[in-house]
Amino acid sequence: MNKSKRIKSIIFLTFILISTLISYNCERDDICAESTPTTPRLLVEFYDATEQDELKSVTRLTAYGEDLADNPTDENTEGTLIFNTNARAIELPLFIGVEGETTISRFILEKDTNLRLNDNPNNNSNIDIIEIEYTTEFKYVSRACGYKSVFNLIDVEINPDGDDDDLWIESEEIIEILVENENTVHVHIFH
């Protein structure tokens, strides 16, 4: 075998060896799959206050984080989670706080939004504020995905907005304290 063929063979074998090592060192978790669960939202379902086992839609619900929207309209729904829609459930994104410290997130829940949007000053919607108190915990997912946040619910409280004391929400109940995924209902609201 002549010298140039020998050098080509060595280069080829070196290339194969390096390629094998590179592909062997790549792990499955070097790419975070879309199906990998990440930081969950709080899942809230709405129930009838008199028949507490019955799901009940909230008419014309608009929901948004406090200070993220101000009286949204058909032309401007920026910052809303849901706008002027009948809903039996809603997913609320909780603020990721400092691990182990208590954090509070507040959301505006406006029932009968269409009444605020019409031209009749005698009709109006009803706004209640849901206040969620919780702690944040970081859980390792994988090298590619990093960490996700899970939340431990401490308390859920319903307050009227500053304009009126008329609550459309009668009560609330924490069903699952650990907010770890979006497949589990965490809070029931009765109206």
GUMAR-973170 format. One record per residue: residue in three letters; x, y, z of N, C-alpha, C in turn. Coordinates in Angstrom, 1 decimal, decimal comma. Last residue first. Layout:
% GUMAR-973170
+------+--------+--------+--------+--------+--------+--------+--------+--------+--------+
| gunu |   n_c1 |   n_c2 |   n_c3 |  ca_c1 |  ca_c2 |  ca_c3 |   c_c1 |   c_c2 |   c_c3 |
+------+--------+--------+--------+--------+--------+--------+--------+--------+--------+
|  Ala |      X |      Y |      Z |      X |      Y |      Z |      X |      Y |      Z |
...
+------+--------+--------+--------+--------+--------+--------+--------+--------+--------+
END
This chain:
% GUMAR-973170
+------+--------+--------+--------+--------+--------+--------+--------+--------+--------+
| gunu |   n_c1 |   n_c2 |   n_c3 |  ca_c1 |  ca_c2 |  ca_c3 |   c_c1 |   c_c2 |   c_c3 |
+------+--------+--------+--------+--------+--------+--------+--------+--------+--------+
|  His |  -70,8 |   29,7 |   41,8 |  -71,5 |   31,0 |   41,5 |  -73,0 |   30,7 |   41,2 |
|  Phe |  -67,7 |   28,5 |   43,0 |  -69,2 |   28,3 |   43,0 |  -69,9 |   29,7 |   42,8 |
|  Ile |  -64,8 |   27,1 |   41,8 |  -65,5 |   28,4 |   42,1 |  -67,0 |   28,1 |   41,9 |
|  His |  -62,2 |   24,9 |   42,7 |  -63,6 |   25,1 |   42,2 |  -64,1 |   26,4 |   42,7 |
|  Val |  -58,9 |   24,3 |   41,7 |  -59,8 |   25,1 |   42,4 |  -61,2 |   25,0 |   41,8 |
|  His |  -57,5 |   22,4 |   40,1 |  -57,0 |   22,8 |   41,4 |  -58,0 |   23,5 |   42,3 |
|  Val |  -57,7 |   19,5 |   38,1 |  -58,4 |   20,7 |   38,5 |  -57,9 |   21,1 |   39,9 |
|  Thr |  -55,1 |   18,4 |   36,1 |  -55,8 |   18,3 |   37,3 |  -56,5 |   19,6 |   37,7 |
|  Asn |  -53,5 |   19,0 |   34,0 |  -54,6 |   17,9 |   33,7 |  -55,5 |   17,8 |   35,0 |
|  Glu |  -51,4 |   20,6 |   34,3 |  -52,6 |   21,2 |   33,9 |  -53,7 |   20,2 |   33,6 |
|  Asn |  -49,4 |   20,0 |   37,3 |  -49,7 |   19,8 |   35,9 |  -51,1 |   20,5 |   35,6 |
|  Glu |  -49,0 |   21,0 |   39,8 |  -47,9 |   20,4 |   39,2 |  -48,1 |   20,1 |   37,7 |
|  Val |  -49,9 |   22,4 |   42,5 |  -50,1 |   22,7 |   41,1 |  -48,9 |   22,2 |   40,3 |
|  Leu |  -51,2 |   21,0 |   45,3 |  -50,0 |   21,0 |   44,5 |  -50,4 |   21,3 |   43,0 |
|  Ile |  -53,9 |   20,9 |   46,3 |  -52,9 |   21,9 |   46,8 |  -51,7 |   22,1 |   45,9 |
|  Glu |  -57,0 |   20,7 |   44,8 |  -55,6 |   20,1 |   44,8 |  -54,6 |   21,2 |   45,2 |
|  Ile |  -59,1 |   22,2 |   45,6 |  -59,3 |   20,8 |   45,4 |  -58,0 |   20,1 |   45,4 |
|  Ile |  -60,3 |   24,9 |   47,4 |  -59,1 |   24,3 |   46,8 |  -59,3 |   22,8 |   46,8 |
|  Glu |  -63,2 |   26,7 |   46,6 |  -62,7 |   25,5 |   47,3 |  -61,4 |   25,0 |   46,6 |
|  Glu |  -65,4 |   29,5 |   47,1 |  -64,3 |   28,8 |   46,4 |  -63,8 |   27,6 |   47,2 |
|  Ser |  -68,5 |   31,2 |   46,6 |  -67,5 |   30,6 |   47,4 |  -66,5 |   29,9 |   46,5 |
|  Glu |  -69,9 |   33,0 |   44,9 |  -70,4 |   32,8 |   46,3 |  -69,3 |   32,2 |   47,1 |
|  Ile |  -69,4 |   35,6 |   42,7 |  -68,8 |   34,3 |   43,1 |  -69,2 |   34,2 |   44,6 |
|  Trp |  -70,4 |   38,1 |   42,5 |  -71,1 |   37,0 |   41,7 |  -70,6 |   35,7 |   42,1 |
|  Leu |  -70,8 |   40,5 |   45,0 |  -70,0 |   39,4 |   44,6 |  -70,8 |   38,4 |   43,7 |
|  Asp |  -70,9 |   43,8 |   45,4 |  -71,8 |   42,7 |   44,9 |  -70,9 |   41,6 |   44,3 |
|  Asp |  -69,7 |   46,1 |   46,1 |  -69,6 |   45,0 |   47,0 |  -70,4 |   43,8 |   46,6 |
|  Asp |  -67,9 |   48,1 |   43,7 |  -69,2 |   47,6 |   44,3 |  -68,8 |   46,4 |   45,2 |
|  Asp |  -65,4 |   49,1 |   43,1 |  -66,6 |   49,9 |   42,7 |  -67,9 |   49,4 |   43,3 |
|  Gly |  -63,3 |   47,4 |   43,7 |  -63,5 |   48,6 |   44,5 |  -64,7 |   49,4 |   44,2 |
|  Asp |  -64,5 |   44,0 |   43,5 |  -63,7 |   45,1 |   43,1 |  -64,0 |   46,4 |   43,9 |
|  Pro |  -64,5 |   41,6 |   46,2 |  -65,2 |   42,4 |   45,2 |  -64,2 |   43,5 |   44,7 |
|  Asn |  -62,6 |   38,6 |   46,3 |  -62,9 |   39,9 |   46,8 |  -63,7 |   40,7 |   45,8 |
|  Ile |  -61,7 |   35,4 |   47,4 |  -62,5 |   36,1 |   46,4 |  -62,9 |   37,5 |   47,1 |
|  Glu |  -58,8 |   33,4 |   47,8 |  -59,8 |   34,3 |   48,3 |  -60,5 |   35,1 |   47,2 |
|  Val |  -56,9 |   30,7 |   48,6 |  -57,6 |   31,3 |   47,5 |  -58,7 |   32,1 |   48,1 |
|  Asp |  -53,8 |   29,6 |   49,9 |  -55,1 |   30,1 |   50,1 |  -55,6 |   30,7 |   48,8 |
|  Ile |  -51,7 |   27,9 |   49,2 |  -51,9 |   28,2 |   50,6 |  -53,3 |   28,7 |   50,8 |
|  Leu |  -50,4 |   25,6 |   46,8 |  -51,5 |   26,6 |   47,2 |  -51,6 |   26,7 |   48,7 |
|  Asn |  -47,4 |   25,4 |   45,4 |  -48,1 |   24,9 |   46,6 |  -49,1 |   25,9 |   47,0 |
|  Phe |  -46,3 |   24,9 |   42,1 |  -46,8 |   25,8 |   43,1 |  -47,5 |   25,0 |   44,2 |
|  Val |  -43,3 |   24,5 |   40,2 |  -44,6 |   24,0 |   40,6 |  -45,0 |   24,8 |   41,8 |
|  Ser |  -41,4 |   25,2 |   37,3 |  -41,9 |   25,7 |   38,6 |  -43,2 |   24,9 |   38,9 |
|  Lys |  -38,6 |   23,4 |   35,9 |  -40,0 |   23,9 |   35,9 |  -40,4 |   24,4 |   37,3 |
|  Tyr |  -35,3 |   23,6 |   34,5 |  -36,3 |   23,5 |   35,6 |  -37,7 |   23,9 |   35,2 |
|  Gly |  -34,2 |   22,1 |   31,5 |  -33,9 |   22,8 |   32,7 |  -34,9 |   22,5 |   33,8 |
|  Cys |  -34,3 |   20,8 |   29,1 |  -35,5 |   21,6 |   29,5 |  -35,2 |   22,4 |   30,7 |
|  Ala |  -31,8 |   19,5 |   28,9 |  -32,3 |   20,3 |   27,8 |  -33,4 |   21,3 |   28,2 |
|  Arg |  -31,6 |   18,0 |   31,3 |  -30,6 |   19,0 |   30,9 |  -31,1 |   19,9 |   29,9 |
|  Ser |  -34,9 |   18,1 |   33,0 |  -33,8 |   17,5 |   32,2 |  -32,7 |   18,5 |   31,9 |
|  Val |  -36,2 |   19,1 |   35,4 |  -36,9 |   18,3 |   34,4 |  -35,8 |   17,5 |   33,6 |
|  Tyr |  -36,3 |   20,0 |   38,8 |  -35,4 |   19,7 |   37,6 |  -36,2 |   18,7 |   36,7 |
|  Lys |  -38,4 |   22,4 |   40,1 |  -38,1 |   20,9 |   40,0 |  -37,3 |   20,8 |   38,7 |
|  Phe |  -38,9 |   24,8 |   42,6 |  -38,3 |   24,5 |   41,3 |  -38,0 |   23,0 |   41,2 |
|  Glu |  -41,9 |   26,2 |   44,0 |  -40,8 |   25,2 |   44,1 |  -40,3 |   24,9 |   42,7 |
|  Thr |  -43,6 |   28,9 |   45,6 |  -43,0 |   28,3 |   44,4 |  -41,9 |   27,3 |   44,7 |
|  Thr |  -46,7 |   29,2 |   47,4 |  -45,2 |   29,2 |   47,3 |  -44,8 |   28,5 |   46,0 |
|  Tyr |  -49,6 |   31,4 |   47,4 |  -48,9 |   30,1 |   47,1 |  -47,4 |   30,3 |   47,3 |
|  Glu |  -52,7 |   32,8 |   47,0 |  -51,5 |   32,8 |   47,8 |  -50,9 |   31,4 |   47,7 |
|  Ile |  -54,7 |   34,6 |   44,9 |  -54,2 |   33,3 |   45,1 |  -52,8 |   33,4 |   45,8 |
|  Glu |  -57,8 |   36,2 |   44,5 |  -56,4 |   36,4 |   45,1 |  -55,9 |   35,0 |   45,4 |
|  Ile |  -60,0 |   37,4 |   42,2 |  -59,5 |   36,2 |   42,9 |  -58,0 |   36,4 |   43,2 |
|  Ile |  -62,5 |   39,8 |   42,2 |  -61,0 |   39,6 |   42,2 |  -60,7 |   38,3 |   42,9 |
|  Asp |  -65,3 |   40,5 |   40,1 |  -64,7 |   40,0 |   41,4 |  -63,2 |   39,7 |   41,1 |
|  Ile |  -67,6 |   42,5 |   38,5 |  -66,2 |   42,2 |   38,6 |  -65,9 |   41,7 |   40,1 |
|  Asn |  -70,2 |   42,5 |   36,3 |  -69,9 |   42,4 |   37,7 |  -68,5 |   41,8 |   37,8 |
|  Ser |  -71,5 |   45,1 |   34,0 |  -70,9 |   43,8 |   34,3 |  -70,7 |   43,7 |   35,9 |
|  Asn |  -74,6 |   46,9 |   33,7 |  -73,1 |   46,8 |   33,9 |  -72,7 |   45,4 |   34,2 |
|  Asn |  -77,0 |   49,1 |   32,6 |  -76,5 |   47,8 |   32,7 |  -75,0 |   47,8 |   32,9 |
|  Asn |  -77,4 |   51,8 |   32,2 |  -78,1 |   51,2 |   33,3 |  -77,7 |   49,7 |   33,5 |
|  Pro |  -76,2 |   52,7 |   29,9 |  -75,6 |   53,0 |   31,1 |  -76,2 |   52,3 |   32,4 |
|  Asn |  -75,9 |   50,9 |   27,0 |  -76,9 |   51,2 |   28,0 |  -76,2 |   51,4 |   29,4 |
|  Asp |  -74,2 |   50,1 |   25,0 |  -74,4 |   51,5 |   25,2 |  -75,4 |   51,9 |   26,3 |
|  Asn |  -72,0 |   47,3 |   26,1 |  -73,2 |   47,9 |   25,3 |  -73,3 |   49,4 |   25,7 |
|  Leu |  -70,0 |   46,5 |   27,7 |  -69,6 |   47,0 |   26,4 |  -70,8 |   47,6 |   25,6 |
|  Arg |  -71,1 |   45,7 |   30,0 |  -70,3 |   46,8 |   30,1 |  -70,0 |   47,4 |   28,7 |
|  Leu |  -72,5 |   43,4 |   29,0 |  -73,3 |   44,5 |   29,6 |  -72,4 |   45,8 |   29,8 |
|  Asn |  -70,4 |   41,7 |   28,3 |  -71,2 |   42,3 |   27,2 |  -72,1 |   43,5 |   27,8 |
|  Thr |  -69,5 |   40,6 |   30,7 |  -68,8 |   41,7 |   30,0 |  -69,6 |   42,4 |   29,0 |
|  Asp |  -70,5 |   38,8 |   32,7 |  -71,4 |   39,6 |   31,9 |  -70,7 |   40,8 |   31,3 |
|  Lys |  -67,8 |   39,0 |   35,0 |  -69,0 |   38,3 |   34,5 |  -69,9 |   39,3 |   33,7 |
|  Glu |  -64,4 |   39,1 |   35,3 |  -65,6 |   40,0 |   35,0 |  -66,7 |   39,1 |   34,4 |
|  Leu |  -61,9 |   38,8 |   37,4 |  -62,9 |   37,9 |   36,7 |  -64,1 |   38,8 |   36,6 |
|  Ile |  -58,5 |   39,5 |   37,7 |  -59,9 |   40,1 |   37,6 |  -60,7 |   39,2 |   36,8 |
|  Phe |  -56,2 |   38,1 |   40,0 |  -56,8 |   38,1 |   38,7 |  -58,2 |   38,8 |   38,7 |
|  Arg |  -53,1 |   38,1 |   41,6 |  -54,5 |   38,6 |   41,6 |  -55,0 |   38,6 |   40,2 |
|  Ser |  -50,8 |   36,2 |   43,6 |  -51,3 |   36,6 |   42,2 |  -52,7 |   37,0 |   42,3 |
|  Ile |  -48,3 |   36,2 |   46,0 |  -49,7 |   36,4 |   45,7 |  -49,9 |   36,9 |   44,3 |
|  Thr |  -46,0 |   34,0 |   47,6 |  -46,3 |   34,9 |   46,5 |  -47,8 |   35,0 |   46,4 |
|  Thr |  -43,7 |   33,1 |   50,1 |  -45,1 |   33,3 |   49,7 |  -45,3 |   34,3 |   48,7 |
|  Glu |  -40,7 |   31,2 |   49,2 |  -41,4 |   32,4 |   49,7 |  -42,8 |   32,5 |   49,2 |
|  Gly |  -39,8 |   29,0 |   47,8 |  -40,0 |   28,9 |   49,2 |  -40,7 |   30,1 |   49,9 |
|  Glu |  -38,2 |   30,9 |   45,3 |  -38,5 |   29,6 |   45,8 |  -38,7 |   29,6 |   47,3 |
|  Val |  -40,0 |   33,8 |   44,3 |  -38,7 |   33,3 |   44,9 |  -39,1 |   31,9 |   45,5 |
|  Gly |  -42,5 |   33,2 |   41,7 |  -41,8 |   33,9 |   42,8 |  -40,5 |   33,3 |   43,2 |
|  Ile |  -44,1 |   33,5 |   38,9 |  -43,1 |   32,6 |   39,5 |  -42,3 |   33,4 |   40,5 |
|  Phe |  -47,6 |   33,9 |   38,9 |  -46,3 |   34,5 |   38,9 |  -45,3 |   33,6 |   39,5 |
|  Leu |  -49,7 |   31,6 |   37,1 |  -49,2 |   32,2 |   38,3 |  -47,8 |   32,8 |   38,2 |
|  Pro |  -52,2 |   31,7 |   34,8 |  -50,8 |   31,6 |   34,9 |  -50,3 |   32,3 |   36,2 |
|  Leu |  -55,1 |   29,9 |   34,9 |  -54,5 |   31,1 |   35,3 |  -53,0 |   30,9 |   35,5 |
|  Glu |  -57,6 |   28,7 |   32,8 |  -56,3 |   28,4 |   33,3 |  -55,6 |   29,7 |   33,6 |
|  Ile |  -61,1 |   27,9 |   33,4 |  -60,0 |   28,8 |   33,0 |  -58,7 |   28,4 |   33,6 |
|  Ala |  -64,4 |   26,7 |   32,6 |  -63,1 |   26,6 |   33,3 |  -62,1 |   27,6 |   32,7 |
|  Arg |  -66,6 |   27,4 |   31,3 |  -66,8 |   26,5 |   32,5 |  -65,5 |   26,3 |   33,2 |
|  Ala |  -67,7 |   30,4 |   29,7 |  -66,6 |   29,5 |   30,1 |  -67,0 |   28,7 |   31,3 |
|  Asn |  -68,4 |   32,6 |   27,1 |  -69,0 |   31,7 |   28,1 |  -67,9 |   30,6 |   28,4 |
|  Thr |  -66,5 |   35,6 |   26,8 |  -66,7 |   34,2 |   26,4 |  -67,4 |   33,4 |   27,5 |
|  Asn |  -64,9 |   38,0 |   27,1 |  -66,3 |   38,0 |   26,7 |  -66,8 |   36,7 |   26,1 |
|  Phe |  -61,8 |   36,6 |   26,8 |  -62,5 |   37,8 |   26,7 |  -63,9 |   37,6 |   26,2 |
|  Ile |  -59,0 |   35,5 |   28,7 |  -60,2 |   35,1 |   28,0 |  -61,1 |   36,4 |   28,0 |
|  Leu |  -56,8 |   36,9 |   29,4 |  -56,7 |   35,4 |   29,3 |  -57,9 |   34,8 |   28,5 |
|  Thr |  -55,6 |   40,0 |   28,1 |  -56,7 |   39,2 |   28,7 |  -56,3 |   37,7 |   28,5 |
|  Gly |  -53,6 |   41,5 |   26,9 |  -53,5 |   41,2 |   28,3 |  -54,6 |   40,3 |   28,9 |
|  Glu |  -55,8 |   43,0 |   24,5 |  -54,4 |   42,7 |   24,9 |  -54,3 |   42,5 |   26,5 |
|  Thr |  -58,1 |   43,6 |   23,3 |  -58,1 |   42,5 |   24,3 |  -56,7 |   42,2 |   24,8 |
|  Asn |  -59,6 |   46,0 |   21,8 |  -58,3 |   45,9 |   22,5 |  -58,5 |   44,8 |   23,6 |
|  Glu |  -62,1 |   45,9 |   20,6 |  -60,9 |   46,4 |   19,8 |  -59,6 |   46,2 |   20,5 |
|  Asp |  -63,7 |   45,1 |   22,6 |  -63,6 |   44,3 |   21,4 |  -62,4 |   44,6 |   20,6 |
|  Thr |  -61,8 |   45,9 |   25,6 |  -62,9 |   46,1 |   24,7 |  -62,7 |   45,1 |   23,5 |
|  Pro |  -60,9 |   45,9 |   29,1 |  -60,7 |   45,5 |   27,7 |  -62,0 |   45,6 |   26,9 |
|  Asn |  -60,2 |   47,5 |   31,6 |  -61,5 |   47,5 |   30,8 |  -61,3 |   47,2 |   29,4 |
|  Asp |  -57,0 |   47,0 |   31,3 |  -57,9 |   47,9 |   31,9 |  -59,1 |   48,1 |   31,1 |
|  Ala |  -54,5 |   44,6 |   32,1 |  -55,4 |   45,1 |   31,2 |  -56,3 |   46,1 |   32,0 |
|  Leu |  -52,7 |   44,1 |   34,2 |  -52,3 |   43,7 |   32,8 |  -53,3 |   44,2 |   31,8 |
|  Asp |  -53,6 |   44,7 |   36,8 |  -52,7 |   45,6 |   36,2 |  -52,2 |   45,2 |   34,8 |
|  Glu |  -54,2 |   41,3 |   37,3 |  -54,4 |   42,6 |   37,8 |  -53,2 |   43,5 |   37,2 |
|  Gly |  -54,9 |   39,3 |   34,4 |  -54,1 |   39,6 |   35,6 |  -54,2 |   41,0 |   36,0 |
|  Tyr |  -58,2 |   38,6 |   33,4 |  -56,9 |   39,1 |   33,2 |  -56,2 |   39,3 |   34,5 |
|  Ala |  -61,2 |   37,6 |   31,8 |  -60,3 |   37,4 |   32,9 |  -58,9 |   37,9 |   32,5 |
|  Thr |  -64,7 |   37,6 |   31,2 |  -63,4 |   38,2 |   30,8 |  -62,5 |   38,0 |   32,0 |
|  Leu |  -67,6 |   35,8 |   30,3 |  -66,4 |   36,0 |   31,2 |  -65,3 |   36,6 |   30,5 |
|  Arg |  -70,3 |   35,3 |   29,5 |  -69,5 |   36,4 |   29,0 |  -68,4 |   36,8 |   30,0 |
|  Thr |  -71,3 |   33,4 |   32,3 |  -71,7 |   34,1 |   31,1 |  -70,8 |   35,3 |   30,8 |
|  Val |  -69,9 |   30,4 |   33,2 |  -69,9 |   31,8 |   33,5 |  -70,3 |   32,6 |   32,3 |
|  Ser |  -71,5 |   27,3 |   33,4 |  -70,7 |   28,3 |   32,7 |  -70,9 |   29,6 |   33,3 |
|  Lys |  -71,1 |   24,8 |   35,8 |  -72,0 |   25,9 |   35,3 |  -71,1 |   27,0 |   34,6 |
|  Leu |  -71,2 |   21,4 |   36,8 |  -70,5 |   22,5 |   36,2 |  -71,5 |   23,6 |   35,7 |
|  Glu |  -72,6 |   20,2 |   39,8 |  -72,9 |   20,6 |   38,4 |  -72,0 |   21,7 |   37,9 |
|  Asp |  -72,3 |   19,9 |   42,4 |  -71,7 |   18,8 |   41,6 |  -71,9 |   19,2 |   40,1 |
|  Gln |  -73,8 |   21,8 |   43,7 |  -72,4 |   21,9 |   43,7 |  -71,6 |   20,8 |   42,9 |
|  Glu |  -76,3 |   23,6 |   43,1 |  -76,1 |   22,2 |   42,8 |  -74,5 |   22,0 |   42,6 |
|  Thr |  -75,8 |   26,2 |   43,9 |  -76,9 |   25,5 |   44,6 |  -76,8 |   24,0 |   44,3 |
|  Ala |  -73,6 |   27,1 |   42,5 |  -73,6 |   27,3 |   43,9 |  -74,7 |   26,5 |   44,6 |
|  Asp |  -72,1 |   25,3 |   39,9 |  -73,4 |   25,9 |   40,4 |  -73,3 |   26,0 |   41,9 |
|  Tyr |  -68,7 |   26,0 |   39,1 |  -69,8 |   25,2 |   39,5 |  -71,0 |   26,0 |   40,0 |
|  Phe |  -65,7 |   26,2 |   37,2 |  -66,9 |   26,9 |   37,7 |  -68,1 |   26,0 |   37,9 |
|  Glu |  -62,3 |   25,5 |   37,8 |  -63,6 |   25,1 |   37,2 |  -64,7 |   25,8 |   37,9 |
|  Val |  -59,0 |   26,2 |   37,1 |  -60,1 |   26,6 |   37,9 |  -61,4 |   26,2 |   37,1 |
|  Leu |  -55,6 |   25,5 |   37,2 |  -56,9 |   25,2 |   36,5 |  -58,0 |   25,4 |   37,5 |
|  Leu |  -52,8 |   27,3 |   36,9 |  -53,8 |   26,9 |   37,8 |  -55,1 |   26,7 |   37,1 |
|  Arg |  -50,2 |   26,0 |   34,7 |  -51,1 |   27,0 |   35,1 |  -52,2 |   26,5 |   36,1 |
|  Pro |  -46,8 |   24,7 |   35,1 |  -48,3 |   24,6 |   34,8 |  -49,0 |   25,9 |   35,2 |
|  Thr |  -43,9 |   24,6 |   33,3 |  -44,5 |   25,3 |   34,4 |  -46,1 |   25,3 |   34,2 |
|  Thr |  -44,1 |   21,6 |   31,3 |  -43,3 |   22,7 |   31,8 |  -44,2 |   23,4 |   33,0 |
|  Pro |  -43,8 |   18,3 |   30,0 |  -44,5 |   19,2 |   30,9 |  -43,6 |   20,4 |   31,4 |
|  Thr |  -42,9 |   17,8 |   26,7 |  -42,4 |   17,8 |   28,1 |  -43,2 |   18,8 |   28,9 |
|  Ser |  -43,7 |   18,0 |   24,1 |  -44,6 |   17,3 |   25,0 |  -44,1 |   17,3 |   26,4 |
|  Glu |  -41,5 |   19,1 |   22,8 |  -42,7 |   20,0 |   23,1 |  -43,6 |   19,3 |   24,0 |
|  Ala |  -38,4 |   18,2 |   24,3 |  -39,5 |   17,9 |   23,4 |  -40,7 |   18,8 |   23,8 |
|  Cys |  -35,3 |   19,6 |   24,2 |  -36,5 |   19,6 |   25,0 |  -37,7 |   19,4 |   24,2 |
|  Ile |  -32,4 |   17,9 |   23,5 |  -33,5 |   18,7 |   22,9 |  -34,7 |   18,5 |   23,8 |
|  Asp |  -31,0 |   16,2 |   25,0 |  -30,3 |   17,4 |   24,5 |  -31,3 |   18,4 |   23,8 |
|  Asp |  -32,0 |   13,8 |   25,8 |  -32,5 |   15,0 |   26,4 |  -31,8 |   16,3 |   26,0 |
|  Arg |  -30,6 |   11,8 |   24,5 |  -31,9 |   12,1 |   24,1 |  -32,4 |   13,4 |   24,6 |
|  Glu |  -27,2 |   12,9 |   23,9 |  -28,2 |   12,2 |   24,7 |  -29,6 |   12,6 |   24,2 |
|  Cys |  -24,2 |   12,4 |   22,3 |  -25,5 |   13,1 |   22,2 |  -26,5 |   12,3 |   22,9 |
|  Asn |  -22,2 |   10,5 |   22,2 |  -22,3 |   11,4 |   23,4 |  -23,5 |   12,3 |   23,4 |
|  Tyr |  -22,6 |    9,2 |   19,8 |  -22,7 |    8,4 |   21,0 |  -22,9 |    9,4 |   22,3 |
|  Ser |  -21,9 |   11,2 |   18,0 |  -23,3 |   10,7 |   18,0 |  -23,6 |    9,9 |   19,3 |
|  Ile |  -19,1 |   11,4 |   18,7 |  -20,1 |   12,6 |   18,8 |  -21,5 |   12,1 |   18,8 |
|  Leu |  -18,1 |    8,9 |   18,1 |  -18,0 |    9,4 |   19,5 |  -19,0 |   10,6 |   19,7 |
|  Thr |  -18,6 |    8,7 |   15,4 |  -19,2 |    7,7 |   16,3 |  -19,2 |    8,3 |   17,7 |
|  Ser |  -17,0 |   10,7 |   14,4 |  -18,4 |   10,8 |   14,2 |  -19,2 |    9,8 |   15,1 |
|  Ile |  -14,5 |    9,7 |   15,2 |  -15,0 |   11,0 |   15,7 |  -16,5 |   11,1 |   15,6 |
|  Leu |  -14,4 |    7,4 |   13,6 |  -14,2 |    7,3 |   15,0 |  -14,8 |    8,6 |   15,7 |
|  Ile |  -14,5 |    8,5 |   11,0 |  -15,6 |    7,5 |   11,5 |  -15,5 |    7,5 |   13,0 |
|  Phe |  -12,1 |   10,0 |   11,0 |  -13,4 |   10,6 |   10,8 |  -14,6 |    9,7 |   11,3 |
|  Thr |  -10,3 |    7,9 |   11,2 |  -10,3 |    9,0 |   12,3 |  -11,7 |    9,7 |   12,2 |
|  Leu |  -10,7 |    6,6 |    8,8 |  -11,0 |    5,9 |   10,1 |  -11,1 |    6,9 |   11,3 |
|  Phe |   -9,9 |    8,6 |    7,0 |  -11,2 |    8,1 |    7,0 |  -11,6 |    7,4 |    8,3 |
|  Ile |   -7,2 |    9,0 |    7,8 |   -8,1 |   10,1 |    7,9 |   -9,5 |    9,6 |    7,9 |
|  Ile |   -6,2 |    6,4 |    7,2 |   -6,1 |    6,9 |    8,5 |   -7,1 |    8,0 |    8,7 |
|  Ser |   -6,7 |    6,4 |    4,4 |   -7,3 |    5,4 |    5,3 |   -7,3 |    5,8 |    6,7 |
|  Lys |   -5,0 |    8,4 |    3,6 |   -6,4 |    8,5 |    3,3 |   -7,2 |    7,6 |    4,2 |
|  Ile |   -2,5 |    7,3 |    4,3 |   -3,0 |    8,5 |    4,9 |   -4,5 |    8,7 |    4,7 |
|  Arg |   -2,5 |    5,1 |    2,5 |   -2,5 |    4,8 |    3,9 |   -2,9 |    6,1 |    4,7 |
|  Lys |   -2,4 |    6,3 |    0,1 |   -3,6 |    5,5 |    0,4 |   -3,7 |    5,3 |    1,9 |
|  Ser |    0,1 |    7,5 |    0,3 |   -1,1 |    8,4 |    0,1 |   -2,4 |    7,6 |    0,5 |
|  Lys |    1,9 |    5,3 |    0,4 |    1,8 |    6,2 |    1,5 |    0,5 |    7,1 |    1,4 |
|  Asn |    0,6 |    2,2 |   -0,9 |    1,4 |    3,3 |   -0,9 |    1,1 |    4,3 |    0,2 |
|  Met |    0,9 |   -1,2 |    0,0 |    0,0 |    0,0 |    0,0 |    0,9 |    1,2 |    0,0 |
+------+--------+--------+--------+--------+--------+--------+--------+--------+--------+
END
